[in-house]
Amino acid sequence: MMLDDACAWFDLDAEDTAEVIVAAAQIAADDALSARVAEVVRQLGDHFEELKLWNLLELPSLFDPVVDRDASAAVRWLYVVAFAEFLPTTLAAHARRGIPEATSRATIADLGRHVRIARRLYGVRACIEQHWLQAHLRGILYDLGRLQFNLARLELDQRQLDEAGIDATPGTVVVETHIPEAGPLAADAVDASFAQAQSFFGAHFPELGTIRYATCDSWLLDPQLSDIVPGSNIARFGARYRLFRTARESDQSALDFVFRAPTTPREQLPRDTRLQRGLLDHLAARGHIDARYGWLEVPAGASDR
Ligand SMILES: CC(C)(COP(=O)(O)OP(=O)(O)OC[C@H]1O[C@@H](n2cnc3c(N)ncnc32)[C@H](O)[C@@H]1OP(=O)(O)O)[C@@H](O)C(=O)NCCC(=O)NCCS
């Protein structure tokens, strides 16, 4: 596959694509950077379709977008060059599993979404979300309309699962839910994504059996949001899940998702929406937002005869 074809799959614009091509040439001329790309490709292959999202691969940040304003194209795009090299393996697996091309395209195009977010955050052309995007390349994460889902195994112990009322055991295969920044979280669009999940994974990953549960680990599941933005899409989304006990303080992550302005002092952040005002007031009053982890039963999918 040509590099510019891969960049089209990644939904990169012409300027980014031109930079990736420059980056690939710089990398090809540098033994250390070439070895790093080969190492990323090796890790993607070694952990292909392994049912765990985070902490499998070592993908260190190669520059700091806040301070390294002059980082070379090679450094800013190295992970995209590596992902492009690996992409044919991902797409071959998608094809072998009968994944519709539109789903493959929507899934892989998330890379461009995150490149554009990084540009809004830091004013830099770069890929800084390699830890997130490796899951797409490893063939465990799919875009099913409004939501994305990745295959995973439950890692809680039996007591924690029983406490939360889920009929599952440690290691049960579930899908983890992700909410891309793609417009409002309308209830009917969310319903449509959940309605597809069981039949999609049943048809394309039959060896995993029937997926009964979706989990979600997100600031959007903090029940305090139902007071901060009552009656909202966010409150309704959170209410779909039954919560496990675990909670992780997540103030900065919530601020980042809402404002996408990590270097702006809090008092200068905009107060245009209910969520912006509510979140800032909540934090100013020494409140916190927690990432909460929850589960729901996905609707039974149409049987695949
Ligand atoms: C989750 C998300 C799609 C919800 O958007 P939504 O459906 O428009 O949200 P709601 O309708 O529930 O919004 C309720 C209020 O909060 C505001 N709001 C919601 N998300 C906002 C955001 N990201 N930034 C600023 N304000 C936001 C809305 O404008 C609304 O306020 P208003 O009544 O004054 O207009 C959106 O917040 C988003 O794209 N977030 C980034 C992705 C993310 O957080 N993913 C989870 C990762 S763990």
The ligand as an ORCA input file, in Angstrom:
! r2SCAN-3c Opt
* xyz 0 1
  C     -20.086     13.420     25.109
  C     -20.564     14.471     24.145
  C     -20.721     13.890     22.748
  C     -21.928     14.985     24.643
  O     -22.386     15.990     23.794
  P     -23.947     16.440     23.793
  O     -24.830     15.303     23.447
  O     -24.018     17.649     22.963
  O     -24.142     16.794     25.327
  P     -25.490     17.186     26.116
  O     -26.605     17.434     25.156
  O     -25.691     16.196     27.198
  O     -25.010     18.574     26.727
  C     -25.538     19.167     27.898
  C     -24.937     20.521     28.025
  O     -23.508     20.433     28.077
  C     -22.892     21.106     26.983
  N     -21.786     20.258     26.482
  C     -21.808     18.932     26.246
  N     -20.604     18.506     25.822
  C     -19.813     19.606     25.793
  C     -18.459     19.785     25.466
  N     -17.680     18.748     25.084
  N     -17.963     21.015     25.551
  C     -18.723     22.059     25.953
  N     -20.017     21.935     26.296
  C     -20.552     20.719     26.217
  C     -23.984     21.249     25.959
  O     -23.763     22.340     25.120
  C     -25.195     21.431     26.845
  O     -25.189     22.744     27.358
  P     -26.311     23.829     26.886
  O     -27.634     23.230     27.311
  O     -25.928     25.068     27.612
  O     -26.155     23.940     25.401
  C     -19.555     15.668     24.103
  O     -19.358     16.142     25.404
  C     -18.217     15.290     23.526
  O     -18.055     15.245     22.315
  N     -17.227     15.018     24.415
  C     -15.892     14.615     24.006
  C     -15.780     13.103     23.904
  C     -15.786     12.437     25.256
  O     -15.847     13.072     26.297
  N     -15.729     11.108     25.220
  C     -15.649     10.303     26.422
  C     -14.245      9.890     26.603
  S     -13.982      8.946     28.093
*
